[in-house]
Amino acid sequence: MTGDSLLRLYRAANLAALRASVSRGLIHDIRNPLQALSLTAQTMGARPSDQDAEFLLSTVRRAAEQLERTVGHMELLFSDGSAQEAAPLLLPGVFAALADVHGFQRGLPPAVLEVVPPGPLAPVAATEGDLLHALLALITNSKEAAPRGSEPHIRLAAKRMAAQVLITLEDDGPGIPEDLRERIFVPGFTSRPDEALGLGLTVARAIAEGHGGFLRAEAPAGGEGAGARLVLGLKVWGR
């Protein structure tokens, strides 16, 4: 089996795991507005007053908006990014979807995700589904590395550097020792022997490089032991 074939298998396995962990939460998020719509329909069948009808109509609108938002998240998560061409992509929409989606992950500790508004950045060359998958893999890594019982704080920011946009993820976990900052991207590497083989960072790097970018681990701003720092670089569209 060639290296490309292995990488495709690693990517497929990791994306399947990410989708499974998030889909359970999304199903719950769909069920709630559906129940609200069902109850509203039953109530409207009893000829409600004008005041009650206005309240019920508002309930229907909110439920429909929630369903539309959730279906949009599912479309991103289950899209086949490999079949799409890179296009000009603005980061604020990706960051907003990520802030919503990461909370649906099951089997992982809750986390505080601080998303620094990226401001008026130039669009990057990427597909939305692929970039969401890569960033979600980085967030998953931070959650899994957090000490048991803790609620990790994860900070996501972006800035332009010459012909690239750099997306930086920092957390307050145990950090990545200097001698492991490259090994963590090796397929199957994990610092948790009791867990499944680690593929998330391997796949995230493959996605970045597939769009002409990179993914690397750097020393945290606060020095060794001050958490992890991962930088994903993407080309500015048209450069």
One Martini backbone bead per residue (centre of mass of N, CA, C, O) as a GRO file, in nm:
protein
  239
    1MET     BB    1   0.096   0.036   0.023
    2THR     BB    2   0.078   0.354  -0.015
    3GLY     BB    3   0.108   0.659   0.125
    4ASP     BB    4  -0.154   0.775   0.002
    5SER     BB    5  -0.341   0.546   0.093
    6LEU     BB    6  -0.293   0.575   0.395
    7LEU     BB    7  -0.385   0.869   0.419
    8ARG     BB    8  -0.676   0.815   0.331
    9LEU     BB    9  -0.740   0.628   0.566
   10TYR     BB   10  -0.678   0.819   0.798
   11ARG     BB   11  -0.877   1.035   0.716
   12ALA     BB   12  -1.135   0.866   0.716
   13ALA     BB   13  -1.119   0.773   1.012
   14ASN     BB   14  -1.116   1.054   1.147
   15LEU     BB   15  -1.373   1.177   1.023
   16ALA     BB   16  -1.560   0.961   1.132
   17ALA     BB   17  -1.508   1.023   1.433
   18LEU     BB   18  -1.593   1.318   1.431
   19ARG     BB   19  -1.879   1.276   1.323
   20ALA     BB   20  -1.978   1.090   1.551
   21SER     BB   21  -1.933   1.287   1.794
   22VAL     BB   22  -2.126   1.516   1.671
   23SER     BB   23  -2.396   1.382   1.573
   24ARG     BB   24  -2.530   1.331   1.847
   25GLY     BB   25  -2.572   1.633   1.908
   26LEU     BB   26  -2.730   1.709   1.649
   27ILE     BB   27  -2.972   1.530   1.698
   28HIS     BB   28  -3.060   1.677   1.952
   29ASP     BB   29  -3.088   1.960   1.802
   30ILE     BB   30  -3.326   1.854   1.624
   31ARG     BB   31  -3.537   1.740   1.826
   32ASN     BB   32  -3.626   1.994   1.978
   33PRO     BB   33  -3.766   2.158   1.743
   34LEU     BB   34  -3.958   1.928   1.663
   35GLN     BB   35  -4.117   1.926   1.928
   36ALA     BB   36  -4.208   2.219   1.909
   37LEU     BB   37  -4.366   2.186   1.643
   38SER     BB   38  -4.562   1.968   1.739
   39LEU     BB   39  -4.691   2.128   1.975
   40THR     BB   40  -4.783   2.369   1.805
   41ALA     BB   41  -4.973   2.216   1.617
   42GLN     BB   42  -5.165   2.118   1.840
   43THR     BB   43  -5.244   2.401   1.947
   44MET     BB   44  -5.351   2.524   1.675
   45GLY     BB   45  -5.591   2.311   1.657
   46ALA     BB   46  -5.745   2.486   1.910
   47ARG     BB   47  -5.786   2.778   1.850
   48PRO     BB   48  -5.621   3.027   1.920
   49SER     BB   49  -5.547   3.313   2.011
   50ASP     BB   50  -5.388   3.583   1.894
   51GLN     BB   51  -5.167   3.584   2.112
   52ASP     BB   52  -5.096   3.283   2.089
   53ALA     BB   53  -5.033   3.283   1.787
   54GLU     BB   54  -4.786   3.469   1.802
   55PHE     BB   55  -4.619   3.283   1.986
   56LEU     BB   56  -4.625   3.032   1.800
   57LEU     BB   57  -4.490   3.167   1.557
   58SER     BB   58  -4.225   3.227   1.704
   59THR     BB   59  -4.156   2.931   1.761
   60VAL     BB   60  -4.135   2.842   1.468
   61ARG     BB   61  -3.907   3.030   1.384
   62ARG     BB   62  -3.692   2.930   1.587
   63ALA     BB   63  -3.694   2.635   1.497
   64ALA     BB   64  -3.617   2.686   1.201
   65GLU     BB   65  -3.345   2.826   1.259
   66GLN     BB   66  -3.216   2.587   1.407
   67LEU     BB   67  -3.238   2.383   1.177
   68GLU     BB   68  -3.078   2.542   0.966
   69ARG     BB   69  -2.813   2.555   1.128
   70THR     BB   70  -2.772   2.248   1.169
   71VAL     BB   71  -2.771   2.165   0.870
   72GLY     BB   72  -2.523   2.333   0.801
   73HIS     BB   73  -2.329   2.177   0.982
   74MET     BB   74  -2.372   1.900   0.847
   75GLU     BB   75  -2.278   1.981   0.565
   76LEU     BB   76  -1.987   2.037   0.648
   77LEU     BB   77  -1.914   1.762   0.795
   78PHE     BB   78  -2.031   1.570   0.533
   79SER     BB   79  -1.848   1.669   0.337
   80ASP     BB   80  -1.642   1.631   0.039
   81GLY     BB   81  -1.359   1.804   0.019
   82SER     BB   82  -1.198   1.643  -0.208
   83ALA     BB   83  -1.429   1.735  -0.432
   84GLN     BB   84  -1.320   2.022  -0.394
   85GLU     BB   85  -1.244   2.341  -0.468
   86ALA     BB   86  -1.064   2.586  -0.410
   87ALA     BB   87  -1.157   2.894  -0.241
   88PRO     BB   88  -1.265   3.177  -0.135
   89LEU     BB   89  -1.209   3.219   0.225
   90LEU     BB   90  -1.371   3.320   0.509
   91LEU     BB   91  -1.316   3.298   0.854
   92PRO     BB   92  -1.564   3.388   1.027
   93GLY     BB   93  -1.756   3.152   0.943
   94VAL     BB   94  -1.579   2.920   1.049
   95PHE     BB   95  -1.556   3.014   1.344
   96ALA     BB   96  -1.860   3.013   1.404
   97ALA     BB   97  -1.909   2.712   1.348
   98LEU     BB   98  -1.702   2.606   1.553
   99ALA     BB   99  -1.833   2.727   1.810
  100ASP     BB  100  -2.085   2.544   1.777
  101VAL     BB  101  -1.983   2.245   1.718
  102HIS     BB  102  -1.785   2.165   1.957
  103GLY     BB  103  -2.024   2.129   2.176
  104PHE     BB  104  -2.125   1.837   2.046
  105GLN     BB  105  -1.914   1.677   2.164
  106ARG     BB  106  -1.860   1.349   2.259
  107GLY     BB  107  -1.640   1.223   2.510
  108LEU     BB  108  -1.563   1.518   2.598
  109PRO     BB  109  -1.458   1.780   2.742
  110PRO     BB  110  -1.534   2.069   2.828
  111ALA     BB  111  -1.492   2.396   2.667
  112VAL     BB  112  -1.325   2.702   2.628
  113LEU     BB  113  -1.392   2.906   2.343
  114GLU     BB  114  -1.175   3.148   2.210
  115VAL     BB  115  -1.271   3.383   1.965
  116VAL     BB  116  -1.087   3.581   1.766
  117PRO     BB  117  -1.153   3.824   1.575
  118PRO     BB  118  -1.009   3.848   1.252
  119GLY     BB  119  -1.118   4.050   1.074
  120PRO     BB  120  -0.985   4.206   0.774
  121LEU     BB  121  -0.923   3.947   0.605
  122ALA     BB  122  -0.808   3.768   0.373
  123PRO     BB  123  -0.868   3.527   0.175
  124VAL     BB  124  -0.849   3.185   0.151
  125ALA     BB  125  -0.720   2.872   0.026
  126ALA     BB  126  -1.018   2.680   0.057
  127THR     BB  127  -1.227   2.454   0.221
  128GLU     BB  128  -1.464   2.455   0.453
  129GLY     BB  129  -1.476   2.158   0.544
  130ASP     BB  130  -1.173   2.108   0.580
  131LEU     BB  131  -1.113   2.333   0.787
  132LEU     BB  132  -1.307   2.237   1.000
  133HIS     BB  133  -1.177   1.961   1.044
  134ALA     BB  134  -0.895   2.058   1.129
  135LEU     BB  135  -0.981   2.240   1.373
  136LEU     BB  136  -1.135   2.018   1.524
  137ALA     BB  137  -0.883   1.842   1.570
  138LEU     BB  138  -0.733   2.047   1.751
  139ILE     BB  139  -0.948   2.066   1.971
  140THR     BB  140  -0.953   1.767   2.042
  141ASN     BB  141  -0.661   1.753   2.139
  142SER     BB  142  -0.696   1.950   2.378
  143LYS     BB  143  -0.913   1.789   2.527
  144GLU     BB  144  -0.750   1.517   2.557
  145ALA     BB  145  -0.497   1.662   2.714
  146ALA     BB  146  -0.654   1.722   2.947
  147PRO     BB  147  -0.705   1.707   3.255
  148ARG     BB  148  -0.883   1.538   3.456
  149GLY     BB  149  -1.166   1.749   3.526
  150SER     BB  150  -1.119   1.967   3.327
  151GLU     BB  151  -1.146   2.304   3.165
  152PRO     BB  152  -1.045   2.400   2.886
  153HIS     BB  153  -0.857   2.663   2.729
  154ILE     BB  154  -0.930   2.799   2.403
  155ARG     BB  155  -0.742   2.974   2.147
  156LEU     BB  156  -0.853   3.159   1.853
  157ALA     BB  157  -0.651   3.287   1.582
  158ALA     BB  158  -0.572   3.556   1.333
  159LYS     BB  159  -0.321   3.635   1.073
  160ARG     BB  160  -0.121   3.822   0.869
  161MET     BB  161   0.165   3.688   0.659
  162ALA     BB  162   0.194   3.812   0.391
  163ALA     BB  163   0.086   3.532   0.186
  164GLN     BB  164  -0.043   3.462   0.472
  165VAL     BB  165  -0.252   3.278   0.702
  166LEU     BB  166  -0.255   3.260   1.059
  167ILE     BB  167  -0.360   2.993   1.264
  168THR     BB  168  -0.412   3.000   1.621
  169LEU     BB  169  -0.363   2.752   1.878
  170GLU     BB  170  -0.439   2.777   2.230
  171ASP     BB  171  -0.359   2.633   2.552
  172ASP     BB  172  -0.379   2.512   2.916
  173GLY     BB  173  -0.219   2.269   2.908
  174PRO     BB  174   0.068   2.061   2.917
  175GLY     BB  175   0.173   2.042   2.643
  176ILE     BB  176   0.465   2.029   2.413
  177PRO     BB  177   0.737   1.888   2.379
  178GLU     BB  178   1.001   1.955   2.184
  179ASP     BB  179   1.057   1.640   2.098
  180LEU     BB  180   0.726   1.626   1.987
  181ARG     BB  181   0.651   1.848   1.760
  182GLU     BB  182   0.674   1.626   1.520
  183ARG     BB  183   0.562   1.343   1.617
  184ILE     BB  184   0.250   1.417   1.641
  185PHE     BB  185   0.225   1.373   1.306
  186VAL     BB  186   0.249   1.081   1.331
  187PRO     BB  187   0.114   0.804   1.253
  188GLY     BB  188  -0.007   0.675   1.569
  189PHE     BB  189   0.059   0.886   1.761
  190THR     BB  190   0.073   0.872   2.132
  191SER     BB  191   0.046   0.980   2.486
  192ARG     BB  192  -0.203   0.755   2.512
  193PRO     BB  193  -0.206   0.421   2.561
  194ASP     BB  194  -0.534   0.394   2.630
  195GLU     BB  195  -0.575   0.491   2.347
  196ALA     BB  196  -0.624   0.557   2.051
  197LEU     BB  197  -0.491   0.619   1.774
  198GLY     BB  198  -0.336   0.895   1.644
  199LEU     BB  199  -0.484   1.114   1.363
  200GLY     BB  200  -0.568   1.414   1.368
  201LEU     BB  201  -0.295   1.567   1.305
  202THR     BB  202  -0.232   1.424   1.044
  203VAL     BB  203  -0.485   1.521   0.892
  204ALA     BB  204  -0.454   1.825   0.935
  205ARG     BB  205  -0.189   1.845   0.779
  206ALA     BB  206  -0.291   1.730   0.511
  207ILE     BB  207  -0.493   1.954   0.460
  208ALA     BB  208  -0.300   2.192   0.460
  209GLU     BB  209  -0.107   2.081   0.235
  210GLY     BB  210  -0.337   2.045   0.019
  211HIS     BB  211  -0.354   2.386   0.032
  212GLY     BB  212  -0.045   2.495   0.060
  213GLY     BB  213   0.031   2.451   0.358
  214PHE     BB  214   0.050   2.433   0.724
  215LEU     BB  215   0.157   2.239   1.027
  216ARG     BB  216   0.257   2.343   1.361
  217ALA     BB  217   0.461   2.331   1.645
  218GLU     BB  218   0.507   2.553   1.920
  219ALA     BB  219   0.619   2.762   2.135
  220PRO     BB  220   0.500   2.906   2.390
  221ALA     BB  221   0.475   3.226   2.505
  222GLY     BB  222   0.519   3.123   2.824
  223GLY     BB  223   0.658   2.867   2.779
  224GLU     BB  224   0.725   2.594   2.918
  225GLY     BB  225   0.411   2.460   3.025
  226ALA     BB  226   0.197   2.684   2.872
  227GLY     BB  227   0.107   2.497   2.663
  228ALA     BB  228  -0.027   2.490   2.349
  229ARG     BB  229   0.099   2.547   1.997
  230LEU     BB  230  -0.078   2.597   1.692
  231VAL     BB  231   0.001   2.632   1.334
  232LEU     BB  232  -0.201   2.743   1.057
  233GLY     BB  233  -0.122   2.769   0.714
  234LEU     BB  234  -0.244   2.989   0.449
  235LYS     BB  235  -0.320   3.097   0.153
  236VAL     BB  236  -0.373   3.362  -0.018
  237TRP     BB  237  -0.583   3.453  -0.236
  238GLY     BB  238  -0.393   3.486  -0.538
  239ARG     BB  239  -0.072   3.418  -0.420
   0.00000   0.00000   0.00000
